[in-house]
Amino acid sequence: MSTLTKQTLSHLDWLEAEAIHILREVAGQCANPVLLFSGGKDSLCLLRLAEKAFRPGRFPFPLLHIDTGHNYREVTDFRDRRAAELGERLIVRSVEDSMTRGTVVLKHAGESRNKHQSVTLLEAIEEFGFDACIGGARRDEEKARAKERIMSFRDEFGQWDPKNQRPELWNLYNARSHKGENIRAFPISNWTELDVWQYIQRERLELPSIYFAHTRPVVRKNGLLQPVTELTPAKDGDVVEDVLVRFRTVGDITCTAPVESDADTLDKILAETATTTITERGATRMDDQTSEASMEQRKKEGYF
Amino acid sequence: MSALENLPEIDNGLLRFLTCGSVDDGKSTLIGRLLFDSKTILADTLNAIEKTSARRGMSAVDLSLLTDGLQAEREQGITIDVAYRYFTTGRRKYIIADAPGHEQYTRNMVTAASTANLAIILVDARKGVQVQTRRHSYLASLVGIPHLIVAVNKMDLVDYDQASFERIKADYLAFAGQLGIRDVRFIPLSALNGDMIVDRGERLGWYQGPTLLEILESAPAAHTERAENFRFPVQFVCRPHDSANPELHDYRGFMGRVESGEITVGDAVTVLPSGASSRVKAIELGGVPLPKAIHEQSVTLLLEDEIDISRGDIIVKSAEAPEPVKQIDATVCWLSETPLSPARTYLVRHTTREVKARLAKIDYRLELNTLAHEPASGLAMNDIARVTLKLAQPIVADRYADNRATGAFIIIDESTNNTVGAGMIG
């Protein structure tokens, strides 16, 4: 094989260029797309990519957050501030409203609302007539995601059928859908957790404070650190400790656990991510530990 | 191997490769080994497959379980769909497209190969070159993968015998010439024991060449080393209409990705299919000006003259402008369970343009095992054929052999919106 002669992009530049291309394909092919924005690190990367893709114009889509009502204040405040700074429209739809409507029924008051986001998302899709939802999911996160398309087709019930996905060749994406159906587009499919952190550092992206090391009361359970909050108070017999922790992902309070860490800067987080011995979801997600196929099951039911 | 000492910059870009072979060839084990030896597998994942291995009564950890995906696949012990895996060495990032090896193979392999620049073709050292090896090699060359590695696996089962390896190499080279495969390398290995993947091991002392990972680390990241013509399909037109900012009043940015070649401010360009000409006034990314843009870069072009350009148009250098065509000869792979109907109209998506298309004729269908040409009146899933298509509007195309981006298209069935075919022009 010949030696490298032709000028090529660095891996981050390549990933960025691919993601911008995907965002522009969604804007070019779909009539009414929306970008799912939670205030978390992956969706913050999406916002920077959207700036690179569409500035000096406005984004050709609004931002949408499906709020379980169980998010950390630091994250929702950050979400609102970031949307305002960008001058883009943020729509928030809440799982609590779906509960009031009776479309979400919890098995018991303490059940995690995380998986019920699917219902609220589908209601929002119907309310606004969105034909595509841009999300920050990555294929390295979880094994069901490893087989996900960049443009993933969902039927009118929002269902993902892993056996009936469109072949995706070259960079010729097919985002066509009939009325009522929906495309989920994942511009950072090919990124890993380390790529995300490297991009955040390179682009100097601001993040919610809870991504950085801070002291927080937690209870050790099943190998995870469960944060002690109003929503998740310590139970009788629990040993509450103040531990230096940070969040690797910032989902629903009831199912997202922090990790022990003294990484209070991006450099330290990068060093830790490069040498970590536990996957992002394995270290942090209580919902994925229920069964080997729980992400796949949620996706079939319309999850992101 | 840890990426830490090399952070933050990976300087050798990104390489996409494909692995071809069936489970029996040890493909999953090979991928598992690459991920494991490059320290990509983290403790909790390893813990999970250790448990599964033990539950299935295996004595050692089965690395092939790392590539197990969906529930149905785990239940049936097969892979159904293309899966993508990632690892990094600190020098380079890798994306592996892992295509399954049974019935739907052609469709899956063409899909996986379409974005790959290198293919690893697995051969079982005990079985040697098989019909399947020829199929994989043919499909890899058809889809234009420039670099092939023939990995002779399971060397442990032939006592690491050099003669077995040399025999397979000679057999392979005998037919590779017919396929026009130019760059092929051979490597003996044992994915099970980890010999010659990342570490050399101690049992293949007679092999003097690089390890598999060394080959991957030095393979060119670009699809081609040739200089290519500049092709810029327009994805989206940016007209901000911002009343607060009069500077933006006349702003017209043509947004897209440089699919091939490069462009510099001041270059003379032509917009196709209209044929209007202008010069590049500015190149931007996220509002930041750039002096030039290279292959695979997503940018915004601003032109000196006000010309009407919309999504689906393509910007080229004036000196390299191809003729728009309304009929194309192509090699097509049919992807859908619903056969091609010669009577129907389909949609062809080529770069960012969609046009209606009808089948004019099928020259022949290719019998993949013998590469014989057979007459055909229709196409079923996994068929590969030479066809002629008539288009309702002109497209601006190159031969696939000259340009992968402007030589490729997909066929869409408008009634379901499914992607039903993949085509290569020329």
Interface residues (C-beta under 8 A of the other chain):
Chain A: M1 S2 T3 L4 T5 K6 Q7 T8 L9 S10 H11 L12 D13 W14 L15 E16 A17 E18 I20 H21 R24 E25 A27 G28 E51 K52 A53 F54 R55 P56 G57 R58 P60 R139 D140 K143 A144 A146 K147 F153 P162 K163 Q165 R166 P167 E168 L169 W170 N171 L172 N174 R176 S177 H178 S189 N190 T192 L194 D195 Q198 Q201 R202 L270 A271 A274 T275 T276 T277 I278 T279 G282 A283 E292 A293 E296
Chain B: S2 A3 L4 L7 P8 E9 I10 D11 N12 G13 L14 L42 A43 D44 T45 A48 D68 G69 L70 Q71 A72 R74 I80 D81 V82 A83 Y84 R85 Y86 T88 R92 K93 I95 R107 V110 T111 S114 T115 H147 D183 R185 I215 S218 A219 P220 A221 A222 T224 E225 Q235 F236 C238 R239 P240 D242 N245 L248 Y251 G253 M255 G256 R257 L285 G286 G287 I294 H295 E296 Q297 S298 R311 L335 R349 H350 T351 T352 R404 A405 A408 F409 I410 I412 N417 N418 T419 A422
